[in-house]
Amino acid sequence: MTQSPFATMLDALTRQRGVVAALVADERDGIVIDSRVHVGQRGDRVAALAASLYRKARMSAHAAGLGDVGFLQLEAEMGRVCAVGRDDVVLVAVATSDANVGLIRVELLRALEGLA
């Protein structure tokens, strides 16, 4: 069995306290490329949502002359969705509302370097 090129970064993300899902999705259509999802999480739906939000944020930032999007965070009543992207790929972490977003952000940005 061949291991995905994203396995190491997804495993590192899911080791962060409060992270219940880590996914890599295609930015254009939100299809999951690889994931580590806890039981009960809906990875396909989260991936589609995060990819769409990231794509729209990236296009809006460019249209406004702000450059590239570095880190995207959606904070909701039941948790958070954090995303970073590069080359039409979005790396997503879904976390509980009490998770340390700073640590998740650091791990996402570290993983983003691996996508280069």
Backbone as CSV, one residue per row, in Angstrom:
resi,resn,N_x,N_y,N_z,CA_x,CA_y,CA_z,C_x,C_y,C_z
1,MET,0.839,-1.182,0.000,0.000,0.000,0.000,0.884,1.246,0.000
2,THR,0.634,2.157,-0.908,1.416,3.378,-1.035,0.836,4.466,-0.143
3,GLN,1.703,5.162,0.542,1.255,6.234,1.413,1.113,7.530,0.617
4,SER,0.090,8.283,0.923,-0.173,9.560,0.268,0.944,10.547,0.574
5,PRO,1.248,11.453,-0.368,2.254,12.486,-0.086,1.797,13.474,0.990
6,PHE,0.524,13.437,1.334,-0.024,14.349,2.340,-0.132,13.707,3.724
7,ALA,0.176,12.429,3.835,-0.046,11.688,5.075,0.645,12.306,6.284
8,THR,1.903,12.664,6.150,2.661,13.204,7.281,2.059,14.503,7.782
9,MET,1.710,15.414,6.862,1.149,16.691,7.300,-0.240,16.525,7.911
10,LEU,-1.038,15.619,7.377,-2.370,15.391,7.946,-2.269,14.767,9.331
11,ASP,-1.353,13.831,9.490,-1.148,13.217,10.808,-0.692,14.248,11.834
12,ALA,0.205,15.150,11.439,0.676,16.198,12.351,-0.467,17.126,12.750
13,LEU,-1.336,17.445,11.817,-2.477,18.311,12.126,-3.438,17.635,13.098
14,THR,-3.735,16.365,12.880,-4.705,15.692,13.745,-4.154,15.434,15.141
15,ARG,-2.845,15.558,15.319,-2.270,15.439,16.665,-2.481,16.699,17.502
16,GLN,-2.862,17.793,16.871,-3.119,19.034,17.617,-4.396,18.884,18.433
17,ARG,-4.364,19.314,19.663,-5.535,19.208,20.537,-6.716,19.959,19.936
18,GLY,-7.850,19.296,19.851,-9.070,19.923,19.361,-9.322,19.748,17.873
19,VAL,-8.338,19.272,17.121,-8.538,19.066,15.684,-9.277,17.746,15.486
20,VAL,-10.440,17.821,14.835,-11.269,16.634,14.620,-11.226,16.152,13.165
21,ALA,-10.655,16.958,12.299,-10.500,16.552,10.903,-9.399,17.382,10.258
22,ALA,-8.643,16.729,9.396,-7.636,17.404,8.588,-7.804,16.875,7.172
23,LEU,-7.905,17.797,6.217,-8.198,17.391,4.850,-7.366,18.163,3.848
24,VAL,-7.123,17.540,2.721,-6.550,18.208,1.569,-7.612,18.125,0.487
25,ALA,-7.968,19.284,-0.077,-9.028,19.322,-1.081,-8.593,20.124,-2.298
26,ASP,-9.200,19.834,-3.422,-8.983,20.604,-4.635,-9.708,21.932,-4.484
27,GLU,-9.029,23.043,-4.738,-9.620,24.365,-4.541,-10.802,24.614,-5.485
28,ARG,-10.729,24.109,-6.693,-11.769,24.409,-7.687,-13.088,23.718,-7.410
29,ASP,-13.056,22.443,-7.001,-14.312,21.716,-6.840,-14.551,21.167,-5.443
30,GLY,-13.593,21.324,-4.546,-13.774,20.895,-3.168,-13.705,19.395,-2.942
31,ILE,-13.287,18.649,-3.952,-13.189,17.199,-3.802,-12.008,16.860,-2.897
32,VAL,-12.242,15.936,-1.965,-11.213,15.527,-1.012,-10.139,14.725,-1.732
33,ILE,-8.893,15.145,-1.543,-7.741,14.434,-2.106,-7.228,13.415,-1.091
34,ASP,-7.172,13.827,0.175,-6.755,12.948,1.269,-7.319,13.530,2.554
35,SER,-7.504,12.685,3.561,-8.073,13.197,4.812,-7.765,12.287,5.990
36,ARG,-7.879,12.877,7.161,-7.860,12.188,8.440,-9.053,12.776,9.183
37,VAL,-10.117,11.996,9.313,-11.374,12.506,9.857,-11.824,11.620,11.004
38,HIS,-12.145,12.233,12.136,-12.666,11.482,13.268,-14.074,10.989,12.950
39,VAL,-14.475,9.941,13.610,-15.802,9.369,13.415,-16.858,10.435,13.706
40,GLY,-17.840,10.534,12.841,-18.918,11.492,13.024,-18.731,12.800,12.282
41,GLN,-17.540,13.026,11.733,-17.287,14.259,10.979,-17.640,14.045,9.516
42,ARG,-18.092,15.088,8.860,-18.467,15.019,7.451,-17.401,15.703,6.620
43,GLY,-16.355,14.964,6.336,-15.196,15.511,5.652,-15.495,16.062,4.280
44,ASP,-16.343,15.381,3.516,-16.631,15.837,2.161,-17.330,17.187,2.157
45,ARG,-18.233,17.398,3.078,-18.959,18.673,3.152,-18.057,19.805,3.628
46,VAL,-17.247,19.503,4.626,-16.323,20.519,5.138,-15.306,20.903,4.072
47,ALA,-14.811,19.910,3.343,-13.838,20.184,2.279,-14.441,21.084,1.210
48,ALA,-15.671,20.806,0.817,-16.330,21.629,-0.202,-16.534,23.057,0.300
49,LEU,-16.967,23.209,1.547,-17.169,24.534,2.137,-15.847,25.294,2.215
50,ALA,-14.824,24.657,2.767,-13.538,25.325,2.955,-12.901,25.707,1.621
51,ALA,-12.968,24.815,0.647,-12.376,25.109,-0.658,-13.083,26.288,-1.315
52,SER,-14.401,26.315,-1.213,-15.166,27.417,-1.793,-14.846,28.741,-1.098
53,LEU,-14.811,28.746,0.219,-14.485,29.957,0.962,-13.073,30.430,0.652
54,TYR,-12.135,29.486,0.604,-10.750,29.853,0.333,-10.616,30.438,-1.068
55,ARG,-11.240,29.799,-2.048,-11.162,30.285,-3.432,-11.737,31.693,-3.545
56,LYS,-12.885,31.916,-2.910,-13.513,33.244,-2.965,-12.687,34.289,-2.228
57,ALA,-12.107,33.916,-1.105,-11.247,34.846,-0.370,-10.009,35.190,-1.188
58,ARG,-9.421,34.184,-1.850,-8.234,34.417,-2.677,-8.563,35.343,-3.838
59,MET,-9.674,35.100,-4.525,-10.057,35.944,-5.663,-10.387,37.365,-5.196
60,SER,-11.057,37.499,-4.060,-11.413,38.818,-3.531,-10.179,39.602,-3.110
61,ALA,-9.235,38.929,-2.457,-8.010,39.595,-2.030,-7.215,40.083,-3.240
62,HIS,-7.151,39.268,-4.273,-6.439,39.690,-5.489,-7.154,40.853,-6.164
63,ALA,-8.485,40.793,-6.224,-9.259,41.870,-6.851,-9.089,43.185,-6.103
64,ALA,-8.928,43.102,-4.787,-8.757,44.295,-3.971,-7.296,44.758,-3.925
65,GLY,-6.412,44.030,-4.591,-5.009,44.396,-4.606,-4.276,44.076,-3.313
66,LEU,-4.793,43.115,-2.553,-4.195,42.766,-1.266,-3.187,41.632,-1.342
67,GLY,-3.076,40.991,-2.491,-2.123,39.886,-2.641,-2.724,38.553,-2.259
68,ASP,-1.859,37.635,-1.860,-2.276,36.265,-1.555,-2.913,36.158,-0.171
69,VAL,-3.812,35.190,-0.038,-4.415,34.880,1.255,-3.434,33.993,2.007
70,GLY,-3.125,34.368,3.238,-2.175,33.590,4.024,-2.845,32.533,4.871
71,PHE,-3.941,32.872,5.527,-4.599,31.974,6.467,-6.057,32.385,6.535
72,LEU,-6.951,31.416,6.447,-8.384,31.679,6.504,-8.964,30.950,7.701
73,GLN,-9.789,31.652,8.485,-10.431,31.024,9.634,-11.905,31.378,9.651
74,LEU,-12.738,30.361,9.765,-14.174,30.535,9.942,-14.495,30.079,11.353
75,GLU,-15.024,30.992,12.145,-15.371,30.663,13.518,-16.889,30.566,13.600
76,ALA,-17.376,29.414,14.040,-18.816,29.179,14.138,-19.164,28.726,15.555
77,GLU,-20.423,28.597,15.810,-20.906,28.238,17.139,-20.340,26.903,17.636
78,MET,-20.230,25.930,16.749,-19.824,24.585,17.148,-18.364,24.257,16.826
79,GLY,-17.606,25.212,16.307,-16.209,24.932,16.017,-15.610,25.902,15.020
80,ARG,-14.447,25.518,14.497,-13.703,26.383,13.581,-13.239,25.587,12.365
81,VAL,-13.143,26.294,11.259,-12.549,25.736,10.051,-11.398,26.659,9.689
82,CYS,-10.205,26.096,9.593,-9.012,26.865,9.244,-8.460,26.307,7.942
83,ALA,-7.964,27.190,7.075,-7.471,26.729,5.777,-6.304,27.570,5.283
84,VAL,-5.425,26.911,4.555,-4.332,27.541,3.814,-4.295,26.854,2.457
85,GLY,-3.692,27.515,1.480,-3.675,26.886,0.167,-2.479,27.256,-0.665
86,ARG,-2.273,26.444,-1.700,-1.203,26.676,-2.672,-1.476,25.781,-3.880
87,ASP,-1.261,26.343,-5.077,-1.339,25.572,-6.327,-2.634,24.766,-6.451
88,ASP,-3.763,25.411,-6.267,-5.082,24.779,-6.406,-5.358,23.688,-5.382
89,VAL,-4.603,23.654,-4.286,-4.829,22.690,-3.213,-5.065,23.468,-1.925
90,VAL,-6.082,23.047,-1.167,-6.405,23.694,0.107,-6.218,22.671,1.220
91,LEU,-5.479,23.059,2.235,-5.269,22.236,3.417,-6.182,22.774,4.504
92,VAL,-7.024,21.902,5.055,-8.089,22.319,5.968,-7.959,21.597,7.304
93,ALA,-8.168,22.335,8.385,-8.260,21.749,9.716,-9.610,22.149,10.306
94,VAL,-10.332,21.175,10.805,-11.598,21.421,11.494,-11.331,21.184,12.969
95,ALA,-11.689,22.163,13.792,-11.360,22.074,15.217,-12.547,22.455,16.083
96,THR,-12.489,22.014,17.308,-13.502,22.386,18.278,-13.355,23.868,18.616
97,SER,-14.375,24.449,19.204,-14.347,25.886,19.485,-13.318,26.269,20.544
98,ASP,-12.888,25.303,21.360,-11.900,25.620,22.399,-10.463,25.275,21.987
99,ALA,-10.261,24.886,20.746,-8.916,24.541,20.262,-8.038,25.786,20.178
100,ASN,-6.740,25.589,20.280,-5.778,26.678,20.193,-5.494,26.966,18.711
101,VAL,-6.123,27.995,18.184,-6.000,28.326,16.772,-4.577,28.728,16.415
102,GLY,-3.859,29.320,17.335,-2.482,29.706,17.068,-1.613,28.505,16.728
103,LEU,-1.744,27.437,17.505,-0.971,26.224,17.230,-1.408,25.561,15.924
104,ILE,-2.695,25.579,15.672,-3.219,25.007,14.422,-2.699,25.807,13.237
105,ARG,-2.689,27.131,13.376,-2.186,27.996,12.305,-0.717,27.698,12.008
106,VAL,0.089,27.568,13.059,1.503,27.254,12.881,1.668,25.927,12.145
107,GLU,0.899,24.923,12.534,1.008,23.604,11.896,0.526,23.641,10.446
108,LEU,-0.534,24.409,10.164,-1.015,24.552,8.787,0.031,25.244,7.910
109,LEU,0.632,26.300,8.422,1.640,27.017,7.645,2.899,26.167,7.441
110,ARG,3.246,25.365,8.426,4.371,24.431,8.283,4.056,23.388,7.208
111,ALA,2.843,22.890,7.236,2.423,21.912,6.226,2.379,22.528,4.833
112,LEU,2.000,23.798,4.774,1.945,24.506,3.488,3.325,24.544,2.826
113,GLU,4.357,24.688,3.632,5.723,24.664,3.085,6.003,23.328,2.422
114,GLY,5.409,22.253,2.950,5.584,20.932,2.369,4.880,20.766,1.035
115,LEU,3.904,21.634,0.756,3.183,21.558,-0.520,3.979,22.193,-1.643
116,ALA,4.999,22.976,-1.299,5.774,23.692,-2.309,6.553,22.754,-3.209
